Amino acid sequence: MTTPKPRRRPGLERVLATADRLFYEKGLHATGVDLIAAEAGVSKATMYTYFRTKDDLVAQYLRGRSEAWQAHVTEQLRARGGAPDERILRVFDLLGEWFETDDFRGCPFINAEAESDREAPGHRVNLGHRAWVRALFAGLLREAGAVGAEEGADPPARQLAMLYDGAMTSAYAEPGGGWAEAAREAARVLVGRALQD
């Protein structure tokens, strides 16, 4: 028995890479499917064989961003090591490194929420990404033995997620303001309090 060959999807990777760049640089509304197709070098008909609607393409863009960021954070926290409370602070170090890059345009998920309908498929992707951020902090807090971080209860994790979101929003609105460092310091105080209670 022969194994069926995977169906070729010419141009799909170019469409995804182009949509990722344009949606992040220009925004969802300012980026039309005509521009994505033209820059990816595919026809609109080809693009629509992969994505039924622009909303579906936006959802895939956000899914790709989420998967890439999760992989980056997981790998960097593992590589940099340290106690769980130190790894919480390293999340803010990773944000600071991202803020210093030339292509930083804010949080793609917050940006998309500002432009999207809550019924759009991208909204569910955003909610999933936000849940991952809280779960990351909650897991590290539990590992550190923080009070109030038991399974199912995440007030400290929510507070850390607010610092995380606030740092990204502030860094985009006012670049170079030391927002990651300020959020890291606030997180250090919050984590210290959770460990002492």
C-alpha positions as CSV (number, residue, x, y, z in Angstrom):
1,M,0.0,0.0,0.0
2,T,1.4,3.4,-0.9
3,T,1.1,6.4,1.3
4,P,-0.9,9.2,-0.3
5,K,1.2,12.3,-1.0
6,P,0.2,15.4,0.9
7,R,-1.8,17.8,-1.1
8,R,0.3,20.7,-2.4
9,R,-0.7,24.1,-1.3
10,P,1.3,26.5,-3.5
11,G,1.6,30.0,-2.1
12,L,0.0,29.2,1.3
13,E,3.2,30.0,3.2
14,R,3.7,33.2,1.3
15,V,0.1,34.2,2.0
16,L,0.6,33.5,5.7
17,A,3.9,35.3,5.9
18,T,2.6,38.3,4.0
19,A,-0.6,38.6,6.0
20,D,1.4,38.3,9.2
21,R,3.6,41.2,8.2
22,L,0.9,43.4,6.9
23,F,-1.7,42.8,9.6
24,Y,0.9,43.6,12.3
25,E,2.5,46.6,10.5
26,K,-0.7,48.3,9.1
27,G,-3.6,46.8,11.1
28,L,-6.5,44.6,10.2
29,H,-8.8,47.1,8.6
30,A,-6.0,48.9,6.6
31,T,-4.9,45.6,5.1
32,G,-7.1,44.3,2.3
33,V,-7.1,40.9,0.7
34,D,-6.1,42.5,-2.6
35,L,-2.9,43.8,-1.1
36,I,-2.1,40.5,0.6
37,A,-2.6,38.6,-2.6
38,A,-0.6,41.0,-4.6
39,E,2.4,41.1,-2.2
40,A,2.2,37.3,-1.8
41,G,2.2,36.8,-5.5
42,V,-1.0,34.8,-5.6
43,S,-4.4,35.3,-7.1
44,K,-7.3,36.2,-4.8
45,A,-9.0,33.0,-6.0
46,T,-6.0,31.0,-4.8
47,M,-6.1,32.8,-1.4
48,Y,-9.8,32.0,-1.0
49,T,-9.1,28.3,-1.5
50,Y,-7.1,28.5,1.7
51,F,-9.2,30.9,3.7
52,R,-12.9,31.2,3.2
53,T,-13.0,34.8,4.5
54,K,-10.6,37.5,5.6
55,D,-11.8,36.8,9.2
56,D,-10.5,33.2,8.8
57,L,-7.1,34.6,7.6
58,V,-7.0,37.0,10.6
59,A,-7.7,34.1,13.0
60,Q,-4.8,32.1,11.4
61,Y,-2.5,35.1,11.7
62,L,-3.3,35.4,15.4
63,R,-3.0,31.7,15.9
64,G,0.5,31.8,14.3
65,R,1.5,34.7,16.5
66,S,0.3,33.0,19.6
67,E,2.1,29.7,18.8
68,A,5.3,31.5,18.0
69,W,5.3,33.6,21.2
70,Q,4.4,30.7,23.4
71,A,7.2,28.6,21.9
72,H,9.7,31.6,22.3
73,V,8.7,32.2,25.9
74,T,8.8,28.5,26.8
75,E,12.2,28.0,25.2
76,Q,13.7,31.1,26.7
77,L,12.4,30.4,30.2
78,R,13.9,26.9,30.0
79,A,17.2,28.1,28.6
80,R,17.6,30.9,31.1
81,G,16.6,28.7,34.1
82,G,16.2,30.0,37.6
83,A,13.6,29.6,40.4
84,P,9.9,30.0,39.4
85,D,9.7,33.5,41.0
86,E,12.7,34.5,38.9
87,R,11.2,33.0,35.7
88,I,8.1,35.2,36.3
89,L,10.3,38.3,36.2
90,R,12.1,36.9,33.1
91,V,8.8,37.1,31.2
92,F,9.0,40.9,31.6
93,D,12.6,40.8,30.5
94,L,11.5,39.0,27.3
95,L,8.9,41.7,26.7
96,G,11.6,44.4,27.2
97,E,13.8,42.7,24.6
98,W,10.8,42.6,22.1
99,F,10.0,46.3,22.8
100,E,13.6,47.2,21.6
101,T,13.2,45.6,18.2
102,D,12.6,47.8,15.2
103,D,9.4,46.1,14.2
104,F,7.6,46.3,17.6
105,R,4.0,47.6,17.0
106,G,2.4,46.7,20.2
107,C,0.6,43.5,21.2
108,P,-1.0,41.9,18.1
109,F,-3.8,40.5,20.2
110,I,-4.7,43.8,21.9
111,N,-4.5,45.5,18.5
112,A,-6.8,43.0,16.9
113,E,-9.3,43.3,19.7
114,A,-9.5,47.0,19.1
115,E,-10.4,46.4,15.4
116,S,-12.5,43.2,15.6
117,D,-16.0,42.1,16.3
118,R,-16.4,39.7,19.3
119,E,-18.1,37.3,17.0
120,A,-15.1,37.0,14.7
121,P,-13.0,33.8,14.8
122,G,-10.0,35.9,15.9
123,H,-11.7,36.8,19.1
124,R,-11.7,33.2,20.3
125,V,-8.0,33.0,19.4
126,N,-7.3,36.1,21.4
127,L,-9.2,34.6,24.4
128,G,-7.1,31.5,24.1
129,H,-3.9,33.4,24.1
130,R,-4.9,35.5,27.1
131,A,-5.8,32.3,29.0
132,W,-2.3,30.9,28.1
133,V,-0.7,34.1,29.6
134,R,-2.6,33.7,32.9
135,A,-1.9,30.0,33.0
136,L,1.8,30.6,32.5
137,F,1.9,33.0,35.5
138,A,-0.4,30.8,37.6
139,G,1.8,27.8,37.0
140,L,5.0,29.6,37.9
141,L,3.3,31.1,41.0
142,R,2.1,27.6,42.1
143,E,5.7,26.3,41.5
144,A,7.0,29.1,43.7
145,G,4.5,28.2,46.5
146,A,2.6,31.5,46.3
147,V,-0.5,32.0,48.4
148,G,-3.7,32.4,46.3
149,A,-2.2,30.6,43.3
150,E,-3.8,27.2,44.0
151,E,-5.4,25.3,41.1
152,G,-8.5,27.2,39.8
153,A,-7.7,30.5,41.7
154,D,-5.6,33.0,39.8
155,P,-5.9,36.5,41.3
156,P,-2.1,37.0,41.4
157,A,-1.9,35.6,37.9
158,R,-4.5,38.1,36.7
159,Q,-2.6,40.9,38.3
160,L,0.6,39.8,36.5
161,A,-1.3,39.5,33.2
162,M,-2.5,43.1,33.7
163,L,1.1,44.3,34.2
164,Y,2.0,42.3,31.1
165,D,-0.7,43.9,28.9
166,G,-0.1,47.3,30.4
167,A,3.6,47.1,29.6
168,M,2.9,46.3,25.9
169,T,0.3,49.0,25.5
170,S,2.5,51.6,27.1
171,A,5.6,50.6,25.2
172,Y,3.7,51.0,21.9
173,A,2.2,54.4,22.9
174,E,5.4,55.8,24.4
175,P,8.5,53.9,23.2
176,G,11.6,54.0,25.3
177,G,9.8,54.7,28.5
178,G,11.2,51.7,30.4
179,W,7.8,50.1,30.6
180,A,9.0,46.5,30.8
181,E,11.3,47.4,33.6
182,A,8.5,49.2,35.5
183,A,6.2,46.2,35.0
184,R,9.0,43.9,36.1
185,E,9.5,45.9,39.3
186,A,5.7,45.9,40.1
187,A,5.7,42.1,39.4
188,R,8.6,41.6,41.8
189,V,6.6,43.4,44.5
190,L,3.4,41.5,43.7
191,V,5.2,38.1,43.7
192,G,7.1,38.9,46.9
193,R,3.8,39.7,48.6
194,A,2.2,36.5,47.3
195,L,5.1,34.5,48.7
196,Q,5.0,36.1,52.1
197,D,1.2,35.8,52.7
